[in-house]
Amino acid sequence: MTLFAQRLGLGRIGRGLLIVLALCALAAGGDAGQAFAQVAAARAPDVPYEPTPHNVVAQMLQLGQVRNGDVVYDLGCGDGRIVIAAVKKKGARGVCVDIDPERIREARANAAAAGVLERIRFLDQDLFATDIGEATLVVLFLWPEVNLKLRPKLWRELRRGTRVMSYVHDMGDWKPQQAMTVQGRLGERQLYLWTIAAPRGR
């Protein structure tokens, strides 16, 4: 069962859920395979979890000019470190979004340890289904194809002047307003910054 769960991209919580569903199905005289299939139907994360290096987080706050009053959304937040830093060091509010409940639980615990839990919302959901309209800064560390898939949503839902920042990957033919070379785990990487120019809904 563990190998099956790993192939689905599930974490410890997902593997535990597989076992619980299977046991419940067997106890009720049902089909354990059907229980597995129900969990398998849930969408796996768009990208594997890879935390942003702490030195890069600091440079993101600098490039994004994060300040008091900002609302920072991290789509695929992992352990929450970017939003936590923005809230703790710059006085922003934040929203951590991740489809993996294990990551959300970790981000919440880290925010509590940092003393900023009350200034952050945690959404265990698909980033493509998240309402991002209140964001003043959206942070991404995804894959190129996911960035491209997100472009219509960003353009449609974000207000004029909202910043979008991506670590490592660009947005195709969207020319960045600014770019910065940073030192990542595997050498030099890029930070990209865009500003939404068109008003939302018009």
N, C-alpha and C positions, 0 to 999 in steps of 0.2 A: 504493500500500500504506500509506503514511503516513496519508493521509486516512481510509482504512478503519480503521486502528488507532485513530485519534483518535475516530472515531464509536463505537468500542467502549469508549472510556474508558481505553485502555491508555497507559502511559508509554513511555519510550525502551526499557526492557527488553522490554515487550510487543511493541513494533513490531519490535525485533530478533528476537524469537522468531518472529514471523510470517514474516520474511524467511528465517530459517534453516530453518523447517519447509517453506516453499515450495521452497527450493533442494534440500533433501533429497528432497522428494517428486518433483521434476522429475528429479533425478539417478537416482532409482530407477524412473523411468518411471511414477510415480504421478500423482495429481491434486493440483495445488497448491491448488485451491479447497477440497478436503477438509481439507487442512492448516490453511487459514484458519479453517474451520468449527470445528476442534478448539479453537483458541485462543479463538474467539468464544464457545464454550460456557462458558468460565471466567467467573465472576461478576465484574462490574466493581465498583469501590468504591461503597459506599452513598452517599457524599457527595464532592464535589470537594474537593481539598486546599486548605485555607486555614489558615495558621499562626496560633495564638493570639498576640496581642501580648505582648511581654515584660512590660510593666507589669501586664497581666491575670494572667500566670503568677504573679507575686509576690503578687497579691491572692488568687489561688486557694490558694496555700500558707497564707496567713493565714486565710481563711475555713474551709478544711478542717482547720485546726489540725494540719498535717502535722508529725510528730515522729519521733524515732528509734524504730525498731521497726515503723513502718508498712510495709505492702506496697501500693504504689500501682500500679494498673492504668490505663493510658490506652488506651481502646478507640477506635482510629483515631488512632494516635499521631503521624502526620505525621513531622516531623523529630526527635521525641523530647524537645522542650524542656521539657515539663511534668515528665515523669518525671526527666529529668536534673537539673532544678532541685530537685526533692524529694529526690533522692539526695545531691546535692552540698551543698545548703544546710541540709537538715534531718536527714540521716543515715538516711533511709528506704531500703528496697529497692524496685525497680520492675520492671514488666513492660510492655514496649511491644508493642502489637498493631496490625497493619495488614495489610490484604489486598493492598496494593501493595508488591511486593518492592523497588521503588525507594525508597519511603519508609523501609522497614526498613533498607536499606543506608545511607541518609543518617543515620538515628537512631543506628545502630551507630557510624558514623564520628564523629558529634558526641559520643557518650558516651566514645569513646576519647580524643578531643581534650580532654574535660573531666576525664579521669582517673577515670571511674566505671564503666568498661565491665564490670568484674567484679561489680558490684552490680545489674546490669540484665539481664533476659532479654528476648530479641527473638523474637516469634512472627509469622511471615509467614502469617497465616491469617484466615479469616472470623471476625469478632468474635462472631457468633452461635454459632460452634462452639467458642469458647474456654472452657476451664474457669476460672472466676473465683472459685472457692471460697476461695482463700487470701487474697483481697484484703481490706484494711482500709479502703481508699479507692478508688473507681472514678471516673475522670474521663471526661467526655464533651464533645465539641464536634461534635454531629451535627445532623441535621434533626429537626423535631418528630415526623414519622411514624416515624423510626428510634428515637427515644427511646421512643415508645409501644410499638413492637414489642419493645423490650428489657425492658419492665417485668416481664413474667412470668419472664424469665430472672434478672433481678436479685433478684426476690422469692424465687425457688426456690433459687438457688445461694448467695446471700450470707448470712453469719452475722448474728445479732443484733448491732447496734451498728456494723455496717459503714456508712461514709458513701458517699454517691453525690453527685457534683457535676457540674453541667452549665453550660456557658457558652452564653449567649444563649437557649436553648430550655428550656421547662419540661417537666413530665411529665404534662401533662393535669390530671386531677383529683387527682393526688398533691399535697397541700399541702406546700410546702417548709418545713423547719425554720427555715431562714434564707435571706435573699436580700440581695444587695449590688449596688448600681449601680456600674458601672465604665466607664471611657472606652475604647471600642473604636476600631477604625480608622474606622468610619462613624458615630461618635457614641456616646451612652450605650447600654450594654447591661447585661444582668443576669447575675449569677452565682447559681445556685440550689444549695442543699445540703439533702439528705435523710439521715435515718438509718434503716436497716432495723430495724423494730421486732419482727418475728416471727422466731423461730429457724428456721434452715434445715432443711428437711425435716420440719418439725412444724407 
